[in-house]
Amino acid sequence: MSINEYFYLRLLNTEEEMTELDDRIEEALELHMQKKFSDENYDSEIEGRKLLESLYERRLYIQYMGARTFHPYSEFGRLCLERAQKFINEYESEVGILNTRITKDNVDRFIGVLTEDLIDDISTGRYQAIGAIRYDGDGLAGVGALVYTVDTDLLGDDYILRIKWIFVRESFRRRGIATTLFGSILWKNKLLENENVLVEVPIDKKWYAAYYNMLCDWHFDMEGGYAPQLYLRVSDIKLNDNLKKMATFATSLSNVTADDRKAAIDSFSRDDDRLYKLLNRNIPGNYFDEKLSGICILKGEVIGLLLVHRLPSETVRVEYLGGDNKACMALLSNMISVAKKVCSPDTVLEFTVEMEEIGNYFDKLFDKHLRIPMVMADLQSPTRGENINPTDAAWLFSGV
C-alpha cells in the first residue's frame, strides 16, 4: 500500500465523524440563532460560540486533510479547498469571524503574533496578511497570522505567491488554525489562476521541524540554499580606502534640494515598475531615511538612486536600488559610510543582492557579512498519480 493510499483510506474513515459533526453544527447553529445558548447569561453564550468555533475547526481540519491527501491543486484537492471555504463563509455569515485580512487598521490586534517589523511592512503595504480571530477569555483576539506577497518571477512572466511568515499563539496550537490559514491562502491563490507557491522556511531549530512537517503534508518540495539578502552589522564595517573612494561618487538625499530629490525619484519611477509600485504603496512621507538614501549624479544627470527604510527593529533595509553597476556600488558605499557615522554598532544593514558584481564587491570588502541559509519550499503542479478522480469521497465536497 502506498502512502497516498494509506492517507486516502484514513480520510474515508472520517465519513462517520463528518456526519456527526454536521449534525452537531446544525444543532449548535439553531441554538445560536435563537439565542438559546443561555437565558441571557452572557458567559454561557460565549461558551456556546466557543463550541461552534471548535466544531467548525474540526470540520475544516478534515476538509483540508482531503486537500492534503493527494495535492491541494489536484481535482480532488481543489474541490476540498472550495468546500472548506464554503464552511468558513457559512460560519462567518451565521456566527462571526474566523479569518480576516490584516490591514493597518486592525494590525494592532495581532501584536504578539507578528514582529514589529512585519507590522510595519503590513501597515505600509509591503506585505499582505490574513489572520485568525478566536475567542480568548471573554473577547475576540488575533491568535494566528500568515504573511505573504504576490509578485513575479525573475523573468516577470509568472506570478508567485511567496509565504513569508506563519505563526499561531502557543495556547491556540494543535487546533488546525495554521492549516486553515494555509488552506485559505492556497484557495485564494487558485482563484487568481496561479499555482506557483514558495515558502521561506526558517533554518532556526525552534521552527524548522514544524514548517517542514506541515509543508511536506501539503506536497511541497524542499530545496536548500541561501536567502537573497545580505546582512552587514555596523560594528563589522571597516571603512577602507576603496570604499571611501567609491562613496565619493554618490551623496545622501539629505544633501540635495527637495526639488532635486523629487526629480530624481520621478525620473526613475517612469522607467522602473519596481519603484512605481513602491511609491504607490501606503507609505508615510518620512518612510525613507534621507541620510542613508542617496543619488549618484554624473555631468548633471542622475544615474543612480538608492532608497532606504529604517525598520522598528533598527534594521536598515534597502527598498530600491537603481542604476548601472558602478552607480549602485557608489550608492551602497555611501550608505555604508554614512551608517558607520549615524547608526548604532548593533544596527544591521540589509541588502538584496541581485547583481553578481555587487555580491563580489561585498565579498572583497567585508569578511563578516552574512548570507542566511534558507530552505525554499516549492509547490509544483500535481503529478498524474496525485490528480485523481474524487468520486469515491464525494461526501467531502457535496454542495460544491
N, C-alpha and C positions, 0 to 999 in steps of 0.2 A: 504494500500500500504506500503510495506517495504521500508526502507531507501535505500536499494540497487536498488529496482525497480524505486524509485524516481530519483536517480542519473543516472540510465540507460536511463530513458526517457529524462532526461535533456541532456544526451550525444547524443541521437538520434536527438535531436533538433538542434544540431550543424552541421548537414549534409550540409545544405544550406550555412552556413558560410564557411565550409571547401571547398566547390566547388568554392565559390567566392575567397577565399584565394589562391587556386591553380591557378586560372586564373590570379590573380594579381601577384603572384610569377613568373608565366611564362612570363608575360609582362615585369616585372622588370628585370628578368634574361636576356631577349633578349636585353634590353637597356644596361644592364651591359656588355654583351659580345660584343656589337657593340660600346662600349664606347660613348653612346649617352645620358648619363645622363646630359651631358653638352657639349657645344662646347669648349672642352679643358679648361673648368672652373673648377679648382681643388676643390673649395669649394662646388660646386653643385654636383660634382662626389662623394664627401664624403657624402653629404646628400642622394644621391642615395644608397650608401652602407648601410647607417643607415636605410633607408626604407626597404631594403632587410632583415636586421637584425630583424626589428620589425615584418615583415611578417612571417619569419621563427620562431621567438619566439612564436608568437600566434599559428602557426600551430603545433609546438611542444607541447605547453601547452594543446591543445585539445587532441593531441595524448596521452599524459601522463594522461589526465583526463580519457581516456579509460582504461589505465593500472590500475588506482587507483579505478575505479568504483567497481570492484569486488575484484581482488587481482593481484598484479604485476606478480606473478608466476603461476597464473591460465592459462589455454589455451588462454583465451581472453586477459589477461594482457600481456602474453609473446609475442603474436603477435603484440600488440600495442607498446611494448618496441622495438621490432625488427623494426617495421615501423618507429618509431621515430628516431632510429639510422640511418636508411637509409636517412631520411631528413637531419640529421646532416652531414652525409657523402656527400650528394648532395651539401649542402651549402659550405662545406669545399673544395670540388673539383672545384666548379664553382666560388666561391666568396672569401672566406678567412676562418680564424679560428673562431670557436665558443667555443670549449672546447680544452684544451691542457693538456698534462701531465706536472706536475710541477717537475722540477729537480733542481739540484744545479746550472745549467747553466742559468735558467730563473727565479729562485725563487725571485730575487730582484724585478721583475716586480709586485710581489704580496705583497710588503711592504704596510702595512695599511689594508690588508685583512687577513694576517697571523701574529701571535705574533712572537716575536723574538725567543722564544723557539721552536715554530713549524718550523720556517725557519731553525733553527739549526738541528732539528730532520729530516726534509726532506732532507737537504743537506748531512747528514751523513747516510741516508738510514734507519733510524728507522721507519719512516712512509712514505707512498706513498701519492700522492695527484693529483687531477685534478683541473684545474682552468678554469674560464670563461673569455674569451677575448672579449671586446666590444669597440666600438668607444667612446672615451671620449674627447670632444673638437675636435682637428684636428688629433688625433692619436689613436692608439690602446693601451689599458691598461688592466691590470688584475683587474677584478671587483668582482670576487667571487672565492671561493675555497671550496673544500671538501677534508678533510684529512682522511685517512683510513689505516688500516693494515689488512693483511690476515694471520691468524695464526691458531693453532689447539686448540681444546677444552682441558679440563683438562686431559682427558684420552688419548689425542693425536690421536683420531680416526677420527674426522671430522674437516674439515676446516671451519673457521668462518670469515666472513667479519665484522670487527669492525670499525664503523664510529666514528671518534674522534672529528670532527670539521666541521661545515658548516657555512659559512659566506658570505654575499653579501654586498657590499658597499651601504650605505643608499640611495644614489641618483639613484641606479640601482635596488632597490627593487620593488616588485609588477610587475615584467616583466617575471616571470616564470624562472628566472635564477637558483635559488636553486632547483626548480623542475627538470630542465634539467640536472643539475649536479647529482642529486639524481637518476633520471631515468637512466642516462648513467652508473653509477656505478652498479646499480642493474642488468642492462643488461649484463655488462661485467662479473659480478659475476655468472650470469646464464650460460654464455658461458663456464665458468670453471666447470659447473655441480655442483655448490654449491648454496644451497638455505638458508644457515644459515647466518643471518644478525643480528648484535647487534649494537645499537646506544647508546652512553653515553649521556644522556640528562642532561644538567646543571640545578641545582636547582635554580640558580640565577633568580630572578623575571624578570630581563630585557630580558632573552632569553627563559625562560621555556615555556611560552604560545605559542610562535612561533614554537618551536620544537614540542610541544605536538600536536598542530593542524595539522602540516604537517605530523607527523608520524601516527597519527590516520587515516588521509586520505589514507595513504599507507598500512593500515591494520596491523600496529604493535600493539603488546600487551605491556602494561606498567607494570613494577614491581619495587617497591621502595626498597631501600637498601642502602648500603654504598660502596663507591669505595674501591678497594682492597689496595689502597695506604694509608700509614700512614704518617702524616706530623708532624715535630717537629721543632719549631723555636729555634735557637741557644740561644736566650735570656732566654728561658724557661728551659735550661739544667742546672741541678744541679748534680755535679759530686760526688755522694755518694760513700761510701766505697765498696759497692757491685759492682758497675760499674767499679770503678778503679781496683779492683782485677780481674774482668773478662777481662779487657782490656790488662792485662799483658801477656795473653796467645796468643796475636797477635801482629804484628808490621806493620808499614806502608811500602808500596813498596819502598818508598824513602830511607829506612834504609837497603835495601838489594842490592846486586850487580845486574847489568843488566843481567848477565847470570842466576842468581837465579830467577829473575823475569820471564825471558823467559821460563826457565824450568818449573816453576810453572804453567804459562799460557798454555804452550804446553801440560802439563800433564792433566790438567782439560779439555782442548778443545778436546782431543782424546776421552774422555768418556762422554762428555756432549754436546749434539747437540745445546743447547741454546748458549753456549759460542762459539762454532764453527761458528754458524750463525752470532753472534755479531761481531766476529773478521773478518768475510768476508764481512762486510758492508764497505761502503766508508768512513772510519773514519781516521782522521789525526793521526800522531804519538803521539801528545800531548793530545789526546782525554780524557784519564783517568788521573784524579788528583792523583799523586803518593803519596802525603801526606795523603789523605783521603782514598785511596785504600789500601788494606793490604793483608797479608798472615798469616796463622796460621801453625806453624811448631811443630811437636811432634817427638822427637827422630830422628831428621834429615830428617823427611819426611813431605812434605807439605800436610796438611789435610784439609785446608780451603783456599778459595780465594775470595776476595771482590774487585770489580772494580767499581769505582765511576766516574761520569761525572759532571762537573760544567756547568750549563746552562747559557746563556746570562743574564737571569733574576737573576742570583746568587742563584737560587735553586740548591741544590746539590742532585743528583739523583743516587740511587743505580742501576747500569746497570746489574750487575751479582753478585750472592752470591751462592757459592758452598761449600759443606762440611756437616758434621753432625750438629745436633742442637747446641751442645756445641761450636764447631768451629765457627759456624755462629754467635752465641751470642757474642763470644770473638771478632770477626772481627767488628761487629756493635758497640760494646762497645769501641773498639779502635778508630773507626771512629768518634764516638760522642765525645770522649775525645779530639781528635785532632781538631775537628771542633770548639770546645769551645775555643781553643787557636788561630786558624788561620783564622776563619771566622768572619764576622761582626755579631753583635747581631741580625740583621734583616734577616740573611740567613736562609732559610728553608731547612731542610733535608727531602728528600722523600724516603720512603721505600715501597716496595711491600711485604706485609705480606702473605707468602704462607705456613708458618708453624705455627700451633696453639701455640706451645711452645714459639716462638719468640713474637707473639702477646701478650701472657700472661706476658712475660718478660718485654715488654714495659709498659704494664698496671701497673705493680708493681713499675717500676722505675719513670714514668713520669705522673704527674697529668694533664698536659696541652697538651699532644699530641692530634692530631686532625684526626678524620676519617670524610671525607666529604660525606654528604648524596648524593646519586646518584640514578636517575631513569634510569633503563635499558629498552630500547625498543627492543623487540624481534619479528622478522618476522617469524611466524610459516608457515607451509605448508598450502596451500589453503584448505578450507573445501569443502565438496561436493556441498554445495549451492553456493560457490564462483567460482567453477571450471565449468563455464557454457559453452555451445556451442555458439560460437560467430557469427553464420551465419546471425543474424538479423542486424549486424553492419559491414558487410564485407567491406563496403566502407572505413572503418577506416584503414584497412591494405591491401588494394588491391595492388598487385605487390609484396607482401612478398613471 
